[in-house]
Amino acid sequence: MSLPIVGGFIAILAVGIGLGYFINSLMSERRKNSVESRIREMLEGAKQEAKEIQIEAKERAVKIVTEGQAELKEREREQKRSEDRLREREAFLDKKILQLDERDRELADRIEKAKQIKADLEQARGAVDKELERVAGLSQAEAKEILMKKVEQEADENLATRIRKLETTGLEELERKAKSILATIIQRLATATTSEVTTTTVSIPNDEAKGKIIGREGRNIRALERAAGVEIVVDDTPGAVVISGFDPVRRHIAKLALENLIADGRIQPARIEEAVDKARAEIEKQIKEAAKNAAFEVGVFDLDERLLSLLGRLRFRTSYGQNVLQHSIEMAHLAGMLAQELGADIAIAKKGALVHDIGKAVDHEVQGTHVEIGRRILQKFGVDPRIVQAMQSHHEEYPYETLESVIVQTVDAISASRPGARRDSVENYLKRLGDLEAIANSFDGVEKSYAIQAGREIRIFVTPEKVSDLEARNLAKSIANRIESELKYPGEIKVNVIRESRVIEFAR
């Protein structure tokens, strides 16, 4: 390349660089002027906005000051009103105090006048009493005594009349209600009740059978007594052998075994043991069947099998000639009906009545009363406590805790006191009558007493000069309470106190 061309190129390049620098400088200047203008605009806008904020702040400050002044003025007005009300109340209280002071002065004056009037009345009363004493010829104490006696006599007569009226009305209502309930029970109870008497006498065909029963040197009778756990009495009584023992189940086992042996005719020790085992199995079967039938008859289906076994033993137990199992069944029917009439728990009443005498099944083996034994048996087998409460009070050994316990005691008395249900020995009968009359005669003012209606009623004649009408009523209640606490008897005893006033004159 030649130097001229190179020089031209360099010259052109130098011109281009110079032209580019100029153009760049021109553009930089323009940009600088543009940024400065924008900055100026922003400064102007900021100043304007600051002025607006300053103006707004001044306006809000003025508004706040104005509102504060208004609120302050309102509070000042309210305080002034409160001060006015307080001044009015003070004035009102001052006025009330003045009025109360005036009333106190008036009351004090009235009290003084009343005291003066009372003193005048006392003085006048004293003068009247003295005048009355002078006219009547009696002292004040004597007149008071006469007046008190007269008032007491009138009060006794009025009180006796009112008591008699209340008792008559109450007894009529109670009797009407009781008759209604009993009539309903009698109407619904359609089962026949029989009293089965357990006997320990076994009939034999002839005296030859007695010899077989005794056996050679008495070995047969000893084997029978040992196997059955009873005593066999063979005496001169024609056609009969007596079985003796405390356990009624054992007596029936021995009775059944002996009857089978007599019917078979072969009586020997080995045969006796076999007959006793068969009789025991038969009696156990009868016990279970009797218990199940009894529970089914009264509608009780959830008793423990062991309790049923004890309940069935009552089939061979009697009380005053009344079969205990039949007595319990009858009670369960009555208890269910009474519970339904009175709104009590029917199931609890029935169960309590059915098992109330279960202690009698083992009372000859376990110490204690049959009630206590029965409680322990039921508690041992986990019976519902309500059933225990229902049965434990039928002889009043425990207090009545539930309505069902009262029902069980009531139906026990109904079933036991039914005519013909039970038999009592002549000795016990005469002793009870004598005890009744002795209790009645021990009270002061009793002239004579008679136990009548098989001991169901006692009539007591009192001396009218010693016993008034009111005292006669109290005497009847006291005698009834004494009989309840000292005597044991089925049912109830009527205490009838009779007071007669007789006036005797002679015409000559």
FENGI-V17757 format. One record per backbone hydrogen bond with DSSP energy under -0.5 kcal/mol. CO is the residue of the C=O (numbers start at 1). NH is the residue of the N-H. E is the energy in kcal/mol with one decimal. If there is no record, write none. Layout:
BEGIN
co & nh & e
CO & NH & E
CO & NH & E
END
This chain:
BEGIN
co & nh & e
2 & 6 & -1.8
3 & 7 & -2.8
4 & 8 & -2.5
5 & 9 & -2.5
6 & 10 & -2.4
7 & 11 & -2.4
8 & 12 & -2.9
9 & 13 & -2.5
10 & 14 & -2.6
11 & 15 & -2.3
12 & 16 & -2.5
13 & 17 & -2.4
14 & 18 & -2.3
15 & 19 & -2.7
16 & 20 & -2.5
17 & 21 & -2.3
18 & 22 & -2.1
19 & 23 & -2.4
20 & 24 & -2.5
21 & 25 & -2.3
22 & 26 & -2.6
23 & 27 & -2.3
24 & 28 & -2.4
25 & 29 & -2.1
26 & 30 & -1.8
27 & 31 & -2.5
28 & 32 & -2.4
29 & 33 & -2.3
30 & 34 & -2.4
31 & 35 & -2.5
32 & 36 & -2.1
33 & 37 & -1.8
34 & 38 & -2.0
35 & 39 & -2.4
36 & 40 & -2.2
37 & 41 & -2.3
38 & 42 & -2.5
39 & 43 & -2.5
40 & 44 & -2.4
41 & 45 & -2.6
42 & 46 & -2.6
43 & 47 & -2.3
44 & 48 & -2.2
45 & 49 & -2.6
46 & 50 & -2.4
47 & 51 & -2.0
48 & 52 & -2.1
49 & 53 & -2.6
50 & 54 & -2.4
51 & 55 & -2.3
52 & 56 & -2.7
53 & 57 & -2.7
54 & 58 & -2.0
55 & 59 & -2.3
56 & 60 & -2.5
57 & 61 & -2.4
58 & 62 & -2.3
59 & 63 & -2.2
60 & 64 & -2.7
61 & 65 & -2.3
62 & 66 & -2.1
63 & 67 & -2.6
64 & 68 & -2.6
65 & 69 & -2.2
66 & 70 & -2.1
67 & 71 & -2.7
68 & 72 & -2.4
69 & 73 & -2.1
70 & 74 & -2.2
71 & 75 & -2.5
72 & 76 & -2.0
73 & 77 & -2.1
74 & 78 & -2.6
75 & 79 & -2.5
76 & 80 & -1.8
77 & 81 & -2.2
78 & 82 & -2.5
79 & 83 & -2.4
80 & 84 & -2.0
81 & 85 & -2.5
82 & 86 & -2.4
83 & 87 & -2.1
84 & 88 & -2.1
85 & 89 & -2.6
86 & 90 & -2.6
87 & 91 & -1.9
88 & 92 & -2.4
89 & 93 & -3.0
90 & 94 & -2.3
91 & 95 & -1.9
92 & 96 & -2.5
93 & 97 & -2.8
94 & 98 & -1.9
95 & 99 & -2.1
96 & 100 & -2.9
97 & 101 & -2.4
98 & 102 & -1.9
99 & 103 & -2.4
100 & 104 & -2.8
101 & 105 & -1.9
102 & 106 & -2.1
103 & 107 & -3.3
104 & 108 & -2.6
105 & 109 & -2.0
106 & 110 & -2.4
107 & 111 & -2.7
108 & 112 & -2.1
109 & 113 & -2.2
110 & 114 & -3.1
111 & 115 & -2.7
112 & 116 & -2.1
113 & 117 & -2.7
114 & 118 & -3.0
115 & 119 & -2.5
116 & 120 & -2.2
117 & 121 & -2.6
118 & 122 & -2.9
119 & 123 & -2.2
120 & 124 & -2.5
121 & 125 & -3.4
122 & 126 & -2.6
123 & 127 & -1.9
124 & 128 & -2.5
125 & 129 & -3.2
126 & 130 & -2.4
127 & 131 & -2.2
128 & 132 & -3.0
129 & 133 & -2.9
130 & 134 & -2.3
131 & 135 & -2.6
132 & 136 & -3.4
133 & 137 & -1.7
139 & 143 & -2.4
140 & 144 & -2.4
141 & 145 & -2.2
142 & 146 & -2.2
143 & 147 & -2.3
144 & 148 & -2.7
145 & 149 & -2.2
146 & 150 & -2.0
147 & 151 & -2.5
148 & 152 & -2.8
149 & 153 & -2.4
150 & 154 & -2.4
151 & 155 & -2.7
152 & 156 & -2.8
153 & 157 & -2.2
154 & 158 & -2.6
155 & 159 & -3.0
156 & 160 & -2.9
157 & 161 & -2.3
158 & 162 & -2.5
159 & 163 & -2.7
160 & 164 & -2.5
161 & 165 & -2.3
162 & 166 & -2.7
163 & 167 & -2.9
164 & 168 & -2.4
165 & 169 & -2.6
166 & 170 & -3.0
167 & 171 & -3.0
168 & 172 & -2.2
169 & 173 & -2.2
170 & 174 & -2.8
171 & 175 & -3.0
172 & 176 & -2.2
173 & 177 & -2.4
174 & 178 & -2.9
175 & 179 & -2.6
176 & 180 & -1.9
177 & 181 & -2.3
178 & 182 & -2.9
179 & 183 & -2.5
180 & 184 & -1.9
181 & 185 & -2.2
182 & 186 & -3.0
183 & 187 & -2.2
184 & 188 & -1.9
185 & 189 & -2.4
188 & 190 & -1.1
192 & 194 & -0.6
194 & 196 & -0.8
196 & 198 & -0.6
200 & 243 & -3.0
201 & 203 & -0.5
202 & 241 & -2.1
206 & 209 & -0.7
206 & 210 & -0.6
207 & 211 & -1.2
208 & 212 & -1.6
209 & 213 & -2.3
210 & 214 & -2.3
211 & 215 & -2.9
214 & 220 & -0.9
214 & 221 & -1.5
215 & 218 & -1.8
216 & 219 & -1.6
218 & 222 & -1.9
219 & 223 & -2.1
220 & 224 & -2.3
221 & 225 & -2.4
222 & 226 & -2.6
223 & 227 & -2.5
224 & 228 & -2.4
225 & 229 & -1.9
225 & 230 & -0.8
231 & 233 & -0.6
231 & 244 & -3.3
232 & 234 & -0.7
233 & 235 & -0.6
233 & 242 & -2.2
237 & 240 & -1.1
239 & 204 & -1.0
241 & 202 & -2.9
242 & 233 & -3.4
244 & 231 & -3.0
246 & 248 & -0.7
247 & 251 & -2.0
248 & 252 & -2.1
249 & 253 & -2.3
250 & 254 & -2.7
251 & 255 & -2.5
252 & 256 & -2.7
253 & 257 & -2.7
254 & 258 & -2.7
255 & 259 & -2.3
256 & 260 & -2.2
257 & 261 & -2.5
258 & 262 & -2.5
259 & 263 & -2.3
260 & 264 & -2.3
261 & 265 & -2.8
265 & 267 & -0.9
266 & 268 & -0.6
268 & 272 & -2.8
269 & 273 & -2.2
270 & 274 & -1.8
271 & 275 & -2.3
272 & 276 & -2.6
273 & 277 & -2.3
274 & 278 & -2.2
275 & 279 & -2.5
276 & 280 & -2.7
277 & 281 & -2.3
278 & 282 & -2.3
279 & 283 & -2.7
280 & 284 & -2.6
281 & 285 & -2.0
282 & 286 & -2.3
283 & 287 & -2.7
284 & 288 & -2.3
285 & 289 & -2.5
286 & 290 & -2.8
287 & 291 & -2.4
288 & 292 & -2.7
289 & 293 & -2.7
290 & 294 & -2.3
291 & 295 & -2.6
292 & 296 & -2.6
293 & 297 & -2.5
294 & 298 & -1.8
295 & 299 & -0.8
295 & 300 & -2.9
299 & 301 & -0.5
304 & 308 & -2.3
305 & 309 & -1.9
306 & 310 & -1.7
307 & 311 & -2.8
308 & 312 & -2.5
309 & 313 & -0.9
310 & 314 & -0.5
311 & 314 & -1.3
312 & 315 & -1.7
313 & 316 & -1.6
314 & 317 & -1.6
314 & 325 & -1.2
317 & 324 & -2.8
319 & 322 & -1.7
320 & 423 & -4.9
322 & 319 & -2.5
323 & 327 & -2.3
324 & 328 & -2.4
325 & 329 & -2.4
326 & 330 & -2.5
327 & 331 & -2.3
328 & 332 & -2.4
329 & 333 & -2.1
330 & 334 & -2.3
331 & 335 & -3.2
332 & 336 & -2.2
333 & 337 & -1.9
334 & 338 & -2.7
335 & 339 & -2.8
336 & 340 & -1.8
337 & 341 & -2.1
338 & 342 & -2.4
339 & 343 & -1.1
339 & 344 & -2.2
344 & 346 & -0.7
345 & 349 & -2.2
346 & 350 & -2.5
347 & 351 & -2.4
348 & 352 & -2.7
349 & 353 & -2.0
350 & 354 & -2.5
351 & 355 & -2.1
353 & 356 & -0.7
355 & 358 & -1.6
357 & 360 & -1.7
358 & 361 & -1.4
359 & 362 & -1.2
362 & 365 & -1.8
362 & 366 & -2.0
369 & 373 & -2.7
370 & 374 & -2.3
371 & 375 & -2.3
372 & 376 & -2.2
373 & 377 & -2.3
374 & 378 & -2.5
375 & 379 & -2.5
376 & 380 & -2.1
377 & 381 & -1.7
378 & 383 & -2.5
379 & 382 & -1.2
384 & 387 & -1.5
384 & 388 & -1.4
385 & 389 & -2.5
386 & 390 & -1.7
387 & 391 & -1.8
388 & 392 & -2.0
391 & 394 & -1.1
393 & 396 & -1.6
399 & 401 & -0.7
402 & 406 & -1.2
403 & 407 & -1.9
404 & 408 & -2.4
405 & 409 & -1.9
406 & 410 & -2.2
407 & 411 & -2.7
408 & 412 & -1.8
409 & 413 & -1.9
410 & 414 & -2.2
411 & 415 & -2.7
412 & 416 & -2.3
413 & 417 & -2.3
414 & 418 & -0.6
418 & 421 & -2.6
425 & 429 & -2.4
426 & 430 & -2.8
427 & 431 & -2.3
428 & 432 & -2.4
429 & 433 & -2.0
430 & 434 & -2.4
431 & 435 & -2.6
432 & 436 & -2.2
433 & 437 & -2.2
434 & 438 & -2.3
435 & 439 & -2.3
436 & 440 & -2.0
437 & 441 & -2.5
438 & 442 & -1.0
440 & 443 & -1.3
443 & 446 & -1.4
445 & 463 & -2.5
448 & 461 & -3.0
450 & 452 & -0.6
450 & 459 & -3.0
452 & 456 & -0.6
452 & 457 & -1.9
453 & 456 & -1.5
456 & 494 & -3.1
457 & 452 & -3.0
458 & 460 & -0.5
458 & 496 & -2.8
459 & 450 & -2.5
460 & 498 & -3.7
461 & 447 & -2.8
461 & 448 & -1.6
462 & 464 & -0.6
462 & 500 & -0.5
463 & 466 & -1.1
463 & 467 & -1.9
468 & 472 & -2.1
469 & 473 & -1.6
470 & 474 & -1.9
471 & 475 & -2.4
472 & 476 & -2.2
473 & 477 & -1.9
474 & 478 & -2.3
475 & 479 & -2.6
476 & 480 & -2.2
477 & 481 & -2.2
478 & 482 & -2.1
479 & 483 & -2.4
480 & 484 & -2.3
481 & 485 & -1.8
482 & 486 & -1.6
483 & 487 & -2.4
493 & 495 & -0.5
494 & 458 & -2.8
494 & 496 & -0.7
495 & 497 & -0.6
496 & 460 & -3.2
496 & 498 & -0.5
498 & 462 & -2.1
498 & 500 & -0.5
500 & 502 & -0.6
502 & 504 & -0.5
506 & 508 & -0.6
END
